[in-house]
Amino acid sequence: MSEAAADSHDSAPPSDPVELIVPYIPVVLPLAGAVLIFLLAFIAVYMA
């Protein structure tokens, strides 16, 4: 094996952008749902 191939196993795996977002899902998802429900209710009242 070459020296470059041996070095590639020592480095950390590349960071996944999805793994950075996952901890925020329990907070963001309900907030987005609340905003969506508020907007739909506002549109329904405005149209009535």
SULFEN-V799569 format. One record per residue. PHI is phi in degrees with one decimal (NA if undefined). PSI is psi as a letter, one per 20 degrees, with the letter a starting at -180 (NA if undefined). NEAR is the number of other C-alpha atoms within 8 Angstrom. Layout:
PHI_PSI_NEAR / PHI_PSI_NEAR
//
This chain:
NA_q_4 / -83.4_r_5 / -70.1_h_6 / -67.7_h_6 / -67.6_h_8 / -70.6_h_9 / -70.5_h_8 / -67.7_h_7 / -80.0_i_7 / -81.6_h_6 / -77.4_q_6 / -72.9_q_5 / -65.4_q_4 / -64.0_q_4 / -73.7_p_5 / -94.0_p_6 / -62.9_h_6 / -67.3_h_6 / -67.3_h_8 / -77.6_h_7 / -88.9_h_8 / -53.4_g_7 / -64.0_h_7 / -89.2_i_7 / -59.7_g_8 / -62.9_i_7 / -93.9_g_7 / -72.9_h_8 / -63.2_g_8 / -64.8_h_8 / -64.7_g_8 / -65.0_h_8 / -64.6_g_8 / -65.1_g_8 / -64.3_g_8 / -63.7_g_8 / -64.1_g_8 / -62.3_g_8 / -65.4_g_8 / -65.2_g_8 / -66.4_h_8 / -63.5_g_8 / -64.7_g_8 / -64.4_g_8 / -68.7_h_7 / -65.5_h_6 / -76.0_h_5 / -76.8_NA_4
//
